[in-house]
Amino acid sequence: MRCSALAEQLNEPLAGTVDQRRRWLLIEDQSPWGTDAVAELIGPEEAALAKGLGLRVLLVRRREGDPAADVVRRLILVDTVTREMAVRTLAAGVGGLSVQEAASMPMAGFGEPLTGPLYLVCTNGKRDACCALRGRALVAVLAAEQAERVWECTHLGGHRFAGNLVCLPDGIIYGRVTAADGPRLAAAYLAGRLDPSFLRGRSAWPAPVQVAEVELRRRLELDGLHDVALMAADIDGNRATVLLAAPDGTTHRLHVDAVAVEPPRPTSCRADEMEQPVHWFVVDAR
């Protein structure tokens, strides 16, 4: 059984499954993507440094094709906290910038400001077959409606939650998105709304805060993109206390614990070992 089908069968939670990365660097690349495509392009040292700096580096493309056919490629830098995006165009084969620069440089100094949302869908089948099987169908239907806003991308993390849909500049990541659900979710994001039932998390926030946001949205039936504001988060090992503000000005305190879920399962189609994924759960809210 594919890892995404197994995760659905076990009803593995979606909320709180996004790695916290405040900035994203998207590198246009038409070459075939391998198992670890980013490290293969920029080098394992730079890839490891990016992770340590909280920078998500992805390779992106709008279509497959001959790498030699394109004479330019684009770099897109996204700050999910300030909600800014900028694009820089380079001649094909010309080096870009270091991940250290991308993680710390002022957005205004990167390139031309980019307006409007971007949608990313992981289709990195060499990393996990579920992303290709579910991701390509999602890309096809989204591209028909959202055109140049839609990009294929390399590994996001959480292939067992495929199809994975990213909405930028906010860093909203949805999981288990089908071709039938994708257009509705993309249109809602464009209108400033989101659906917590598909929400894996917001990449600017740590996992327990992602879980707390989904819980509060469900309790209060909130679907506005900015209806929930993070006031504070105290994370201590496997326990966290999160303070969130609702649109009416009320503050909500949610206590969240991390638990290893049963039963052990493969977390990837390529996995050789069984794992117990750790998930955060709200244990008290007031």
Secondary structure, 3 states (H helix, E strand, C coil): CCHHHHHHHCCCCCCCCCCCCCEEEEEECCCCCCCCHHHHHHCHHHHHHHHHCCEEEEEEECCCCCHHHCCEEEEEEEECCCCEEEEEEEECCCCCCCHHHHHHCCHHHCCEECCCCEEEEECCCCCCHHHHHHHHHHHHHHHHHHHHHEEEECCCCCHHHCCCEEEECCCEEECCCCCCCHHHHHHHHHCCECCHHHEEEECCCCHHHHHHHHHHHHHHCCCECCCCEEEEEEEECCEEEEEEECCCCCEEEEEEEEEECCCCECCCCCCCCCECCEEEEEEEEC
